[in-house]
Amino acid sequence: MKILFTASEAAPYIKTGGLGDVGQALPSALAALGHEVKIVLPLYGKIKENEKLMSGLTYYGQTRTPLSWRNQYTGIFREGEGKNPEYIFVDNEYYFRRGDGPIYGHGDDGERYAFFSRAVIETMISIGFTPDVLHCNDWQTALTPVFLRKFYPKFNKVRTVFTIHNIEYQGKMPSSFASDVVGVDSDTAALLTYGDCINLMKGAIVFSDAVTTVSESYAGEILTEYYSHGLSPILRENSHKLFGIVNGIDMDVFNPQTDKALYANYGPTVEAVKDKQKDKLFLQETLGLRPEKDTPIVAMITRLVSHKGMDLVACVINEIMALGVQVVILGTGEYAYENIMRMTAEKYPGRMAAEIRFDPKLANAIYAGADIFLMPSQSEPCGLSQMVAMRYGTIPIVRETGGLRDTVPAYDPTDGSGRGFTFVDYNAHEMLRAVERCVDFYRNDKKGFDRLVRKNMKTDFSWNVSVKKYLKVYRNKM
C-alpha cells in the first residue's frame, strides 16, 4: 500500500508535542510492515538553519501552488533516495521562515497552513506519487481533503483519513477566508462554515473518508458537548466514520536498557530494576533533593496549565508534601503555576524541585529516577507520558479520561491486575486520595509495588497493535 502522511510537525525534524512523535512513529511502523510511506512537512526556518538536518536533504525541484487568487512558489526537498519512510519538505520562505520563534501562533497561520495543505497535493503530483491513502493530521492539514475533492478529480480513488489529535484547536477563520484564501464556491463555503466562522476541522470531518482520534475513550468523549469544544453535532452526524485508535510509543527510543540519558540502564528483571535505584539517587543529587532511597519521588513532566491539572496540584500541594514524599516538577506554562511551584520548592528545600524549563534529557532522567508519575489532566486525547513512565518502571496516577483511561487501568490489589492508580472526578481531594493510595502501596507493600513496576515495563506500548488498526481504517474494513 502507498501512504502519504502529512502533518505540521514530525520528529526528528520538528517537534513541539505529541503530534511530532506520532508523525515519526506511525509512518515508521507502517514502513516496517512493508508499505511505501512518504511524510510531507513544511520546511520551517528552524530546519533550514540546522546544518545537521539539512545535510541529509536534496533539492528536488519546484512547482506552483494556487491559493484563491494567489499562485505561490513551492520548493520541494527530499530526504535521501531509497528511504522508507521518506521525508519530503515543502519550501516557501514567506510562509515558513519565521526566525527563532515558535512555528505556530502567527497572525497568518490560517493562510500559511492553507497553502501547505494544497501544496501537499501539488508536491504529490510533482514527485509522481499517487498514494492509496492520504493521511492528514489536525487543523493545519485539514484543508487537504477539501482541496483534493474539490479541485483534483483525478484523485477520486485516493482514500482520505483525518486524525484529530486535539479537538480544542480547530482552525477557526473569518467567513471571508473561504473565498479569499481557500478559493471555493459558496456551496463549499457553507460546508466549511460552523457558527459564525469558517472551521477547518469541520471541513476535514465532512470531506474525509474516515476520521480517527487517538484513543477509543476520546472518540466517545468528543461526541459530547463537554469535550468537543462545540463540534459534537458535526461528529455525531459523521460518527459512522469515526474511530478511536490509541497511540503507541517508540519502544526503541524510550528504552531504559539503552537510554544514554540515564545514569544507569536497567530492564524489567528483579536484579536489573535495582539499578533504577541508582537513577533515583542520581536524580536526587542532580536536583538537590535529600538522598533518601526509601522516600518515594512523585514526578510531573507537563505543561504548567490548568488543562493538565495544575489547578488541582496547586490546591493540595502542601497536603501532598505532608505525605512525606519528594516532588519533582519539570515544565513551563502559565506564570501563576510556575510561581506557585517555585515558591513551594523554596518552602520545602531538599524535598521538592521545580525545574521551570524544557529539558528532554532531564525528562528521561526523571522518568527513570521517580517512583510515581502524576498526570491529573482535565482531558487527555491520548497522552504519551504515562506510557513512557510505565516503560521506565514509574507507576502512574491518572485521571480516568481519554487515553489515560485506556492505557492505565486501575490497579486491583486483590489480583494484581491494572497498571496504576486512578481517580474519576476532576477534584483536587479525589486526586489527593489517589496519591495517598499509591504512596501507601509503595511503603507497605514494596514487593507488590516492585512487581507492578516490572509488569508495566514488560507491557507492549509499541505501535504494533495500533498500526494494524490504522491499516483496517485505510482499507475501509473497520
C-alpha positions as CSV (number, residue, x, y, z in Angstrom):
1,M,0.0,0.0,0.0
2,K,1.2,3.5,-0.8
3,I,0.6,6.0,2.0
4,L,1.2,9.7,2.1
5,F,1.3,11.1,5.7
6,T,1.2,14.8,6.2
7,A,1.3,16.9,9.4
8,S,2.6,20.2,10.6
9,E,5.4,18.5,12.5
10,A,7.2,15.2,12.8
11,A,10.3,14.2,14.7
12,P,13.3,14.2,14.2
13,Y,13.0,17.3,12.1
14,I,10.4,19.4,14.0
15,K,8.5,18.6,17.2
16,T,6.6,20.7,19.7
17,G,4.4,17.9,21.2
18,G,2.8,14.5,20.8
19,L,1.9,15.1,17.2
20,G,5.7,15.3,16.4
21,D,6.2,11.8,18.0
22,V,3.2,10.3,16.1
23,G,4.4,11.9,12.9
24,Q,7.6,9.9,13.1
25,A,6.5,6.7,14.8
26,L,3.3,5.8,12.9
27,P,4.9,6.1,9.4
28,S,7.9,4.1,10.6
29,A,5.6,1.4,11.9
30,L,3.8,1.3,8.6
31,A,7.0,1.2,6.6
32,A,8.2,-1.7,8.8
33,L,5.3,-3.7,7.6
34,G,6.4,-3.2,4.0
35,H,4.2,-0.3,3.0
36,E,5.6,2.6,1.0
37,V,5.3,5.7,3.1
38,K,6.1,9.4,2.5
39,I,5.9,12.1,5.1
40,V,5.3,15.7,3.9
41,L,6.2,18.6,6.2
42,P,6.7,22.3,5.9
43,L,10.4,23.3,5.5
44,Y,10.5,25.6,8.5
45,G,13.3,28.1,9.0
46,K,14.3,26.1,12.1
47,I,15.0,23.1,9.9
48,K,16.8,25.2,7.2
49,E,19.1,26.8,9.8
50,N,20.1,23.4,11.2
51,E,23.1,22.2,9.2
52,K,22.9,18.7,10.5
53,L,19.2,18.3,9.5
54,M,19.7,20.0,6.1
55,S,22.8,17.9,5.2
56,G,20.5,14.9,4.5
57,L,18.1,16.8,2.2
58,T,18.4,17.3,-1.5
59,Y,16.6,19.9,-3.7
60,Y,14.2,18.1,-6.0
61,G,12.6,21.0,-7.9
62,Q,9.8,23.5,-7.7
63,T,6.2,23.9,-8.7
64,R,3.4,26.5,-8.1
65,T,0.5,26.2,-5.7
66,P,-2.7,28.0,-6.4
67,L,-4.5,29.6,-3.4
68,S,-7.6,31.5,-4.4
69,W,-6.1,34.4,-6.5
70,R,-2.5,33.6,-5.4
71,N,0.0,31.3,-7.3
72,Q,2.8,30.6,-4.8
73,Y,6.3,29.3,-5.2
74,T,6.6,25.8,-3.8
75,G,10.1,24.3,-3.4
76,I,10.5,20.6,-2.9
77,F,13.2,19.0,-0.9
78,R,13.6,15.2,-0.3
79,E,15.4,13.0,2.1
80,G,18.0,10.7,0.6
81,E,16.6,8.3,-2.0
82,G,15.6,4.8,-1.1
83,K,14.5,5.6,2.4
84,N,11.2,4.3,3.8
85,P,9.5,6.2,5.2
86,E,10.9,9.2,3.2
87,Y,10.5,12.8,4.4
88,I,9.6,15.4,1.8
89,F,9.6,19.1,2.6
90,V,7.5,22.0,1.1
91,D,9.6,25.1,0.9
92,N,8.3,28.7,0.9
93,E,10.2,31.2,3.0
94,Y,7.4,33.7,3.1
95,Y,5.2,31.3,5.0
96,F,7.7,29.2,6.9
97,R,10.9,31.1,7.7
98,R,9.9,32.9,10.9
99,G,13.1,33.2,12.8
100,D,13.8,31.5,16.1
101,G,10.2,31.9,17.4
102,P,7.5,29.2,17.6
103,I,6.2,27.5,14.5
104,Y,2.6,28.3,15.5
105,G,0.9,31.4,16.8
106,H,1.5,33.8,13.8
107,G,-1.3,36.1,12.6
108,D,-1.4,34.5,9.2
109,D,-1.4,30.8,10.4
110,G,-4.6,30.2,8.5
111,E,-3.1,31.2,5.2
112,R,0.2,29.5,6.0
113,Y,-1.4,26.1,6.5
114,A,-4.0,26.5,3.8
115,F,-1.0,27.0,1.4
116,F,0.7,23.9,2.9
117,S,-2.5,21.8,2.7
118,R,-2.8,22.4,-1.0
119,A,1.0,22.3,-1.6
120,V,0.9,18.7,-0.3
121,I,-1.2,17.8,-3.3
122,E,0.9,19.7,-5.8
123,T,4.1,18.1,-4.3
124,M,2.5,14.7,-4.7
125,I,1.9,15.4,-8.4
126,S,5.4,16.8,-8.9
127,I,7.2,13.7,-7.4
128,G,4.9,11.4,-9.3
129,F,3.5,9.7,-6.2
130,T,-0.2,8.7,-6.2
131,P,-1.0,7.2,-2.8
132,D,-3.7,4.7,-1.9
133,V,-4.3,6.7,1.3
134,L,-3.7,10.4,2.1
135,H,-3.5,10.7,5.9
136,C,-3.8,14.2,7.4
137,N,-3.5,15.4,10.9
138,D,-5.1,18.2,13.0
139,W,-6.3,21.5,11.7
140,Q,-3.1,22.5,10.0
141,T,-3.7,19.9,7.3
142,A,-7.5,19.9,7.5
143,L,-7.9,21.6,4.1
144,T,-6.0,18.9,2.2
145,P,-9.1,16.6,1.9
146,V,-11.2,19.6,0.9
147,F,-8.8,20.7,-1.9
148,L,-8.4,17.1,-3.1
149,R,-12.1,16.5,-3.5
150,K,-12.9,20.0,-5.0
151,F,-10.0,20.6,-7.4
152,Y,-8.4,17.2,-8.2
153,P,-11.0,14.8,-9.6
154,K,-8.2,12.5,-11.0
155,F,-7.5,11.5,-7.4
156,N,-11.1,10.5,-6.6
157,K,-9.8,6.9,-5.7
158,V,-7.4,8.2,-3.1
159,R,-8.8,7.4,0.3
160,T,-8.5,10.3,2.8
161,V,-8.1,9.8,6.6
162,F,-8.1,12.7,9.0
163,T,-6.8,12.3,12.6
164,I,-7.9,14.6,15.5
165,H,-5.1,14.8,18.0
166,N,-6.6,17.6,20.0
167,I,-10.1,18.9,19.2
168,E,-9.5,22.1,21.1
169,Y,-7.6,23.6,18.2
170,Q,-9.9,23.7,15.2
171,G,-8.6,26.3,12.8
172,K,-11.3,28.9,13.1
173,M,-11.1,31.6,10.4
174,P,-13.3,34.6,9.3
175,S,-16.0,33.9,6.8
176,S,-14.1,35.7,4.1
177,F,-11.4,33.1,4.4
178,A,-13.4,30.6,2.2
179,S,-13.2,32.8,-0.9
180,D,-10.1,34.9,-0.2
181,V,-7.8,32.1,0.8
182,V,-9.4,28.7,0.1
183,G,-10.9,29.8,-3.1
184,V,-14.1,27.8,-3.0
185,D,-17.7,28.4,-4.1
186,S,-20.5,29.4,-1.8
187,D,-21.8,25.8,-1.5
188,T,-18.4,24.5,-0.4
189,A,-18.0,27.5,1.9
190,A,-21.3,26.5,3.6
191,L,-19.8,23.1,4.3
192,L,-16.8,24.7,5.9
193,T,-18.9,27.2,8.0
194,Y,-19.8,26.4,11.6
195,G,-21.4,29.0,13.7
196,D,-20.2,32.4,12.6
197,C,-16.9,31.4,11.1
198,I,-15.0,29.0,8.8
199,N,-14.0,25.9,10.8
200,L,-11.2,24.0,9.0
201,M,-11.5,20.9,11.2
202,K,-15.2,20.7,10.4
203,G,-14.2,20.7,6.7
204,A,-11.9,17.8,7.2
205,I,-14.5,15.8,9.2
206,V,-17.1,16.4,6.4
207,F,-14.8,15.7,3.4
208,S,-12.6,12.9,4.7
209,D,-13.5,9.2,4.1
210,A,-12.5,8.3,7.7
211,V,-11.9,10.3,10.8
212,T,-9.8,8.9,13.6
213,T,-8.7,10.1,17.0
214,V,-6.0,9.0,19.3
215,S,-7.8,6.8,21.8
216,E,-11.1,4.8,22.0
217,S,-12.3,6.8,25.0
218,Y,-11.5,10.1,23.4
219,A,-13.5,9.1,20.3
220,G,-16.5,8.7,22.6
221,E,-15.9,11.8,24.7
222,I,-15.7,14.1,21.7
223,L,-19.3,13.1,20.8
224,T,-20.4,15.0,23.9
225,E,-20.6,18.7,24.3
226,Y,-18.2,18.9,27.3
227,Y,-15.2,17.5,25.4
228,S,-15.9,18.6,21.8
229,H,-15.3,22.3,22.0
230,G,-18.5,22.8,20.0
231,L,-18.0,20.2,17.3
232,S,-20.1,17.3,18.8
233,P,-23.1,17.8,16.5
234,I,-20.8,17.5,13.4
235,L,-19.1,14.5,14.8
236,R,-22.4,12.8,15.7
237,E,-23.5,13.3,12.1
238,N,-20.3,11.7,10.9
239,S,-20.0,9.1,13.7
240,H,-20.2,6.2,11.2
241,K,-16.7,7.1,10.0
242,L,-15.2,8.0,13.4
243,F,-12.7,5.6,15.0
244,G,-10.5,5.7,18.1
245,I,-7.0,4.2,17.9
246,V,-4.7,4.7,20.9
247,N,-1.2,6.0,20.1
248,G,1.9,3.9,20.8
249,I,5.4,4.9,21.7
250,D,8.7,4.1,20.1
251,M,9.9,1.3,22.3
252,D,13.5,1.7,20.9
253,V,13.6,5.5,21.6
254,F,12.1,5.1,25.1
255,N,14.1,2.1,26.4
256,P,15.7,2.3,29.8
257,Q,18.0,-0.5,28.9
258,T,19.7,1.6,26.2
259,D,18.8,5.3,27.0
260,K,22.0,7.3,27.1
261,A,20.4,10.0,29.2
262,L,20.2,7.7,32.2
263,Y,22.9,7.3,34.9
264,A,22.3,3.5,35.0
265,N,20.5,1.4,32.4
266,Y,18.1,-1.3,33.6
267,G,15.5,-3.7,32.4
268,P,12.3,-5.4,33.8
269,T,14.1,-8.2,35.8
270,V,14.3,-8.2,39.6
271,E,18.1,-7.7,39.5
272,A,18.1,-5.1,36.8
273,V,15.4,-3.0,38.4
274,K,17.8,-2.5,41.3
275,D,19.7,-0.2,39.0
276,K,16.7,2.1,38.9
277,Q,17.6,3.0,42.5
278,K,20.9,4.3,41.1
279,D,19.0,6.6,38.8
280,K,16.9,7.7,41.7
281,L,19.9,8.6,43.8
282,F,21.5,10.4,40.8
283,L,18.3,12.4,40.3
284,Q,18.2,13.4,43.9
285,E,21.8,14.5,43.8
286,T,21.3,16.4,40.5
287,L,18.2,18.3,41.7
288,G,19.4,18.9,45.3
289,L,17.0,16.5,47.0
290,R,17.9,14.5,50.0
291,P,19.5,11.2,49.1
292,E,16.8,9.0,50.6
293,K,16.3,5.8,48.6
294,D,13.2,4.8,50.6
295,T,11.4,8.1,50.1
296,P,9.0,7.9,47.1
297,I,9.6,10.6,44.4
298,V,6.4,11.9,42.8
299,A,7.1,13.5,39.4
300,M,5.3,15.5,36.9
301,I,6.6,16.4,33.4
302,T,4.0,18.6,31.9
303,R,2.8,22.0,30.7
304,L,2.0,24.0,33.8
305,V,-1.5,24.9,32.8
306,S,-5.0,24.2,34.3
307,H,-5.8,21.8,31.4
308,K,-3.1,19.5,32.7
309,G,-4.4,19.5,36.2
310,M,-2.1,22.1,37.7
311,D,-5.0,23.8,39.4
312,L,-5.6,20.5,41.3
313,V,-2.0,20.2,42.2
314,A,-1.7,23.8,43.4
315,C,-4.7,23.3,45.6
316,V,-3.3,20.4,47.5
317,I,0.5,20.6,47.0
318,N,1.0,21.1,50.8
319,E,-1.1,18.1,51.6
320,I,1.0,16.0,49.1
321,M,4.2,17.2,50.7
322,A,2.7,16.2,54.1
323,L,2.7,12.6,52.9
324,G,6.5,12.6,53.4
325,V,7.3,12.3,49.7
326,Q,9.7,14.1,47.4
327,V,8.2,16.0,44.4
328,V,9.8,16.9,41.1
329,I,8.2,19.2,38.6
330,L,9.5,19.8,35.1
331,G,7.9,22.1,32.6
332,T,6.8,25.6,31.7
333,G,3.4,27.2,31.3
334,E,1.3,29.8,32.9
335,Y,3.2,32.3,35.2
336,A,0.9,31.7,38.1
337,Y,1.6,28.0,38.2
338,E,5.3,28.4,37.5
339,N,5.4,30.8,40.5
340,I,3.4,28.5,42.8
341,M,5.7,25.6,42.1
342,R,8.9,27.7,42.6
343,M,7.6,29.1,45.9
344,T,6.6,25.7,47.1
345,A,10.0,24.3,46.2
346,E,11.6,27.1,48.3
347,K,9.3,26.2,51.2
348,Y,10.5,22.5,51.1
349,P,14.2,22.6,50.4
350,G,15.7,19.2,49.8
351,R,12.2,17.7,49.3
352,M,10.9,19.4,46.2
353,A,12.5,20.5,42.9
354,A,10.7,22.8,40.4
355,E,12.5,22.9,37.1
356,I,10.7,25.5,35.1
357,R,12.2,24.7,31.7
358,F,12.1,22.4,28.7
359,D,14.8,19.7,29.0
360,P,14.3,16.4,27.2
361,K,17.5,14.8,28.8
362,L,16.3,15.7,32.3
363,A,12.9,14.4,31.4
364,N,14.2,11.0,30.7
365,A,16.3,11.1,33.9
366,I,13.1,11.9,35.8
367,Y,11.1,9.1,34.2
368,A,13.9,6.7,35.4
369,G,14.6,8.2,38.8
370,A,11.0,8.8,40.0
371,D,8.8,6.2,41.7
372,I,5.4,7.7,40.9
373,F,4.2,9.8,37.9
374,L,1.2,12.1,38.4
375,M,-0.9,13.1,35.4
376,P,-4.3,14.6,36.5
377,S,-5.4,16.1,33.2
378,Q,-8.9,17.6,32.7
379,S,-8.9,15.8,29.3
380,E,-6.2,13.9,27.5
381,P,-6.8,12.7,23.9
382,C,-4.2,10.0,24.3
383,G,-1.1,11.1,26.3
384,L,2.3,9.6,25.9
385,S,3.9,10.5,29.2
386,Q,2.0,7.8,31.2
387,M,3.2,5.1,28.7
388,V,6.8,6.4,28.9
389,A,6.6,6.4,32.7
390,M,5.4,2.8,32.8
391,R,8.1,1.8,30.3
392,Y,10.7,3.2,32.7
393,G,9.1,1.5,35.7
394,T,7.4,4.5,37.2
395,I,3.9,3.9,38.5
396,P,1.3,6.4,37.0
397,I,-1.5,8.2,38.9
398,V,-4.0,9.5,36.3
399,R,-7.5,10.8,36.0
400,E,-9.8,8.5,34.1
401,T,-10.2,10.4,30.9
402,G,-9.3,9.8,27.2
403,G,-6.2,7.8,26.6
404,L,-5.3,7.8,30.2
405,R,-8.3,5.6,30.9
406,D,-7.4,3.3,28.0
407,T,-3.8,2.8,28.9
408,V,-3.8,2.9,32.7
409,P,-6.5,0.5,34.1
410,A,-6.8,0.9,37.9
411,Y,-4.6,-1.4,40.0
412,D,-6.5,-4.0,41.9
413,P,-4.6,-5.3,44.9
414,T,-6.8,-8.5,45.1
415,D,-5.4,-10.0,41.9
416,G,-2.6,-7.6,40.8
417,S,-4.4,-6.5,37.7
418,G,-4.2,-3.0,36.4
419,R,-1.2,-0.6,35.8
420,G,-1.6,2.4,38.1
421,F,-3.8,4.4,40.4
422,T,-6.8,6.4,39.1
423,F,-9.5,8.9,40.0
424,V,-12.6,9.9,38.2
425,D,-14.0,13.3,39.2
426,Y,-11.9,16.4,38.4
427,N,-11.4,17.2,42.1
428,A,-8.2,18.1,44.0
429,H,-9.0,15.9,47.0
430,E,-10.0,12.9,44.9
431,M,-6.6,13.2,43.2
432,L,-5.0,13.5,46.7
433,R,-6.7,10.2,47.7
434,A,-5.2,8.5,44.7
435,V,-1.8,9.8,45.6
436,E,-2.3,8.6,49.2
437,R,-3.2,5.1,48.0
438,C,-0.2,4.9,45.7
439,V,2.2,6.1,48.4
440,D,0.7,3.7,50.9
441,F,1.2,0.9,48.4
442,Y,4.9,1.9,48.0
443,R,5.5,2.0,51.7
444,N,3.5,-1.0,52.9
445,D,3.7,-3.5,50.0
446,K,7.1,-2.8,48.4
447,K,7.2,-6.3,46.9
448,G,3.8,-5.7,45.3
449,F,4.9,-2.3,44.1
450,D,8.1,-3.7,42.5
451,R,6.0,-6.5,40.8
452,L,3.8,-3.8,39.3
453,V,6.9,-1.9,38.1
454,R,8.3,-5.0,36.3
455,K,4.9,-5.9,34.8
456,N,4.4,-2.4,33.4
457,M,7.9,-2.4,32.0
458,K,7.1,-5.6,30.1
459,T,3.9,-4.2,28.7
460,D,3.9,-3.7,24.9
461,F,3.2,0.0,24.4
462,S,4.6,-0.1,20.8
463,W,2.7,0.7,17.6
464,N,2.4,-3.0,16.7
465,V,-1.3,-3.2,17.6
466,S,-2.4,0.3,16.7
467,V,-0.7,0.2,13.2
468,K,-2.8,-2.8,12.3
469,K,-6.0,-0.9,13.3
470,Y,-4.9,2.0,11.1
471,L,-4.4,-0.4,8.2
472,K,-8.0,-1.5,8.7
473,V,-9.2,2.1,8.5
474,Y,-7.1,2.6,5.4
475,R,-8.7,-0.4,3.8
476,N,-12.2,0.5,5.0
477,K,-12.5,-2.7,7.0
478,M,-13.2,-1.3,10.5
